[in-house]
Each structure stands twice: as C-alpha cells, then as structure tokens.
Amino acid sequence: MNLKEEICGKAKNELNRLYWTKPFHANGGLDLGWFCREHALHTLQLLAIFNQKGYAVEGQVYVQMPNGTAFSTLNTGSSHVWVYAEGIGPVDLSINTEHFGGAILNYMWGKPDPVIPFLYTKDKKDYIKWVAELKDGVGMAYLEEKRLSPTVDQTIKNPASLVFIPPDGGILKTIAPNVFEAITIHLFKVIKSEAKPIMPHRSDWASAMRAIAGWNKDAHEKLLSLVKK
C-alpha cells in the first residue's frame, strides 16, 4: 500500500471540503481558514490506523506565491499545527493557497508537492534568515516550535486535547458528540472504497457532518479498536 496515495489521493479532498473556509481574523491574529488542528487530528488518527507513527507539532508557516503575495503566521498572534510522521517528515493536509493568488501546493508529505524551495527547521534564526533571503517565486517554510502532547488515543477520547472546542461545545453539541471520530472513520471508508465522498454533494459542511455522524454512530469504539489493532 502506498500510504501517501491512499491518504492524499483519496481522503484529502473530502477532508478539505469539510473544513476549509476563507481567511479571517480571530483573537487578534490571522486565521488562514485552513482549520489546521482539525486536519492534524484526522491525519494523526488515519496514520495510526495504518500503523504509521506520528505526533502533532505546533509552530509557524510561511508561504510565498508566484505573484509576490506572501503570508506568515510569525508575529501575527497565530500559529500553525501539523503532523510529523516518523520516517516521512511533516505531513500537512490543510494547506490552501487558493485565496492568495492560486493553488500552488496540494499538500505536504515530507516535502512540497509540487517541489518548490522549502525549509523545515526548529531554529527560529534559520527560519527568519531563509524567509528574508527568499527571492522571487514560490517558497514555503515551517518552523517547528513544540511537540504537542496528546496521544492518538487521547485525541479520540478527548478531541479538545488537540482541537479548540468552545465553551458551548461547538460542533460536539450542534452536530454530534462523536463527529470527529465519525469523520475519521468516514475518511477511512473512502480510502477503502467502502464509502463515497459526500462533498461537494452536500450544500454545506454542517449537513455533511451530520450525515457522516449519523452513518457512523459506532465511530468512537470502532476508531479506538482500529488504532489499537
């Protein structure tokens, strides 16, 4: 099995369509509309189902577009979250550059696709220097600042260990308590050709998530058993 093809080729578009929004400002900083924590949660769980070890990390991201537009989370009050997979490197299915001058990146799976100038570092000085020296054209850089602590089991039992859940419960209340687990199981079924993508056949993400949760009422127990097999 080619895990990259299975996840990026079959599950990624469905995941993106469930979560992506236009960029917006929140909590004093720029939110790219990528819903990176949600993408990281589902990516981490999918990798675990296929016995690929990984962990969530938080840091900064910089993307420069062909038209000269550049966006960075550094010093904006925001941060970025992705998965670091052992033996692969950074795995980020949340990337969306369409609102900044066109789609130049499909995903991050160890390195950019397509290949562009790229840096992955834990050294802030190297990150700032690389960004400052990047000339015309496209480029992307990640600054890993810290490894996040939740295990895969913890993200299933308590999604708030990785995803921000508002005090009113957010989609855990408005959609279903098992919505995150249900989405991961749905993506797994799409990969295994046991289910068809629901997006963009549904008019909005909320109705799509409700349908997915309804089809996968046993998702919590099933997901726990899959990652522990």
Steps between C-alpha positions, in 0.01 A plus 500: 500500500622847410385695804563836336276412206231351723474800733590788269334355193176375655433668835657846479245673275212378713673622815576841345144554385364424845718762669658765275369857521617836374775666713372710789628686805444347844644562845713785366672289235456369148325167462577356157172308497689171477361353826844353550428341838204309366703386200783393731262304723354298212843456338649369824214254544511379139875445521451298819240277332766411243765446771693814410635674811482875525425789730351847477730801505438874526700777345506753220448480124600729215379478140605723212292505183608552135323839495712624790231454763638350818337399824651398828368412844816631671435805721130506410364350821422177315683173456473191282455132591591197289614140543857374500505137386793278586703413191301746285532846651234772509155392384260788449171449317359839596693719252280729291653781293201563275406824677851643461547488125437144391553140603874425496515226761292187530629375834813445704622141523862520611560766235281732290301368207586639249863553598580861588768671714436366849631513854411297808679606815479527877735803501317833495807689378538264203129539424512881503822505294361260238180701462693828472729357229225337294493675163224523242286194446334252727631356824385350827650466846400333825635589842434220749475655848358225717371146495143478621429244767177313419530137395276365226279337766464833677393679180224241462384502862536877533525695172553818703848367577593621149204692355363822647148430631299808607335506845158431347629174349516620139437224246506237775164646601361638173599198285572193718722403796685253278537725195881498492525122530225460242686716248819296544308174453328647194838597352630150573199352319559730203861379484381136514230569237233410755342847477485778244602861567206707619643837397416699294168316464378659823428873492691578818748347743250481788251278316791288373636451851156411636459237231847356568434487874165330438656236277775427751333492841749239623799706385646557847537133585595403145775760475649401835510138388659589166785701648569231762503203261 
